[in-house]
Amino acid sequence: MSFTVLLAAPRGFCAGVERAIRTVELALDNRAPGDDQPVYVRHEIVHNKVVVDDLRARGAVFVEDTREIPQGAMAVFSAHGIAPSVREEAAMRGLVTLDATCPLVSRVHAAVLRYAARGYTILFVGHAGHPEVEGVMGEAPARVRLVQTVDDAEQVVVPDSSRVAYATQTTLSMDDVSAIVDTLRRRFPDIVGPQAGDVCYATTNRQEAVQALVEQHGADVVLVLGSPNSSNSNRLREVAESAGARAYLLGTPDELDPRWVAAATRVGVTAGASTPEHLVQGLVRRLEALGADEVQTVETRIEDVFFAPPPMRSRG
């Protein structure tokens, strides 16, 4: 049975991810001739196994703790951001550092610091254990409260309801953020925060594109390329399901189960912000082998954002 493939646009790499990957590549390329010392990366540079494995093959070594990095070595901080304590540890160990934190995540860090300096309690909307959340909360641990659900928003306690601010993890679902923030605004009428929230442009654009695949172009199945630990990829699958489609998250084209598309007439394809385009094209080829006779691109927005790589910091 033939079917149509609908390619979401935008999809895949965002400017922050491209900057982070380029940062590691530059660190590897700029080693002196004959220097085979590894470039250490704290945490996965982005949440995509294919990207991480490719960089590992070129000489990158991924660690979860700065203390695993030899003194004086070169270290890259991932796109998700870090707490000040990590930066301090790197300085104590004399590491040469490159900070690949996405500039949009850095903006959230800066906002939390500003609110904390003014004596506010900051309610941070995010998922426990995510590296972005750990980094942001590390800026002012005594003043930041994590809010993960609407129920959390209903129950969170603050010392002064007139001095409350909020910020949000950049990779969340727009619907999740809006429901929680609406609850916080109802409970704390004086709450302050970003007018449009902190969900980044790329997260927003990719979720809008998935909604368009289903609601405007009739995709009955949506395939999302992205790693299981990628927050924004998981949110894309959830958005597609909320819009009414069956949705599946797969790390590579090889994970496609033909049964998922056996009865489909229009199959949507998208990719999380950490997913390289060659995986998308590989998935399209698999779908063509299964009977896809037409591939259409559904473009909802044009992205032209660029972030320059960060400067290298000296030891200490």
Secondary structure, DSSP 8 states (H G I E B T S, - for coil): --EEEEEEES-S--HHHHHHHHHHHHHHHTS-TT----EEEES-SSS-HHHHHHHHHTTEEEESSGGGS-TT-EEEE-TT---HHHHHHHHHTT-EEEE---HHHHHHHHHHHHHHHTT-EEEEES-TT-HHHHHHHTTSTTTEEEE-SHHHHHH---S-TTSEEEEE-TTS-HHHHHHHHHHHHHH-TT-B--TT-S--HHHHHHHHHHHHHHHTT--SEEEEE--TT-HHHHHHHHHHHHHT-EEEEESSGGG--GGGGTT-SEEEEEE-TT--HHHHHHHHHHHHHTTEEEEEEEE------------EE---
